[in-house]
Amino acid sequence: MEPLLLENARLVLPDADAWSPLPAGAVLVDGARIAAVAADAGGVEAIRRRAASRIDLAGRVLMPGLVNAHYHSYGTVVRGTENSLPLEQWALYTVAYGRSLDDEGIQTAILLGAAEMLRAGVTSTIDHFAHAGRVDTALDAHHRSGMRVGFAPMLHDRFDHDLLGIDLPPELRRRVEGPKRPGAADMAALFRRIHAQWHGRDGRIALLLGPNAPQRCSPGLWMAWAELAAELGVHVHTHLLETQAQASIGLRHWRDGMIAEMARHGLVNDRLSVAHAIWTAPEERKLLADSGVTVVHNPVSNLMLGSGFAPVADYRARGVALGLGSDGSNTGGRHDLFEVMRLAMMLPRATTADPAAWPDARETLGWATAGGARALGMARDIGRIAAGYRADLTVVDMDGAAEAPLTLNLAALAQHATPACVRATMVDGRWAYRDGRILAFDEPAVLQRFAAMRERIVAASKPEVATAAEAVPHFAKLPGRC
Ligand SMILES: [Zn+2]
């Protein structure tokens, strides 16, 4: 590909503050990377001469592609299913629907999710992936999606009912637990194989270890987690202390709580990202801050499941690295990082009176871009518009009736932009979405395929969903919120 100049743009640059007008300028894309950035007339003229072709962005915003740092792809084909229960009970349903998906269901889910995200300005995601038997088909779909993905296959061999001390009748327990899971050695072998085959493919696929949650992994899996992380140098992504019940489990099982125990096993470091982290104690937050862990905040999912308010103001005060995520479609709803940013900005205002503790537009945009890049292990590659970074870019039109600001700055962008404002999305120097069309793959065909499989998914999930409904009352007496 020849050097392409994106000119007449309003640039979101790393050093911007919330209130200053976005500078007018241009970005030169050469191959997969940003070759140069200019935010003054002389600079633009100089890089213009290096361009083989030019696109006039007509004053639209050019920002780093958004990073959805916590997502479960299969959820996109089970929208409209149960979301009126707390996590532990809701999880029975999401597992039930998930088990009913075949290879085609998983591929369709991934491409539907990619279409939604690319249209919403999201260029990268971490797919915390639950189906060990379908990792190859999933990676193939991610590769075709045109997106950048951190693929984190889940490791888990312990069940919530055991952890919570819920005594299910043996026959119901057998159905809830489903087919026997692969052991630690088999999961480690599977991870080594897909890492060798896929990690770094086209610069767009990264393999991450994906323990489901620390308490859902046996000591054998903790050991495999530590060994694989050391051997392969990969980043790790896990759920952490999402509900109060999980915090109680942590304190019951480990003297100083879950995070201290993880630290004793060498699992808490700057390659770890943790989703939710709502029910952390102050000393645990200090440990996360001191260790350089990225906390991925999922405010929409947290509210929908009634899980609680993540202590974002405290994380921010302690200097904890933050990213943002949408979680699954069947909990967090839309993969709309603009909505997630707005909530991340607003929620601390409801729980903390001091305005100095409230994150501003600059910070929340940073969490949705550079923060997510850090969780993916790509902090030096994506999340910023800067020379040498990969060309993951989003074009946003702020001229509509609902958006047109008096001053076009980060505050206006974070507070007023929506996915409907996104005009184009570029991943690794290629347009993946532009002028209303997904260019990376055949979106209408994916929608058609989904329409044809809906009834099949509903029928296939019926027995498992009935099992979930039968198990729910056993989970009713969990610790409540303070
Ligand atoms: Zn999740």
Boltz pocket constraint, residues with backbone or C-beta under 6 A from the ligand:
constraints:
  - pocket:
      binder: B
      contacts: [[A, 70], [A, 71], [A, 72], [A, 128], [A, 239], [A, 275], [A, 327], [A, 328]]
      max_distance: 6.0
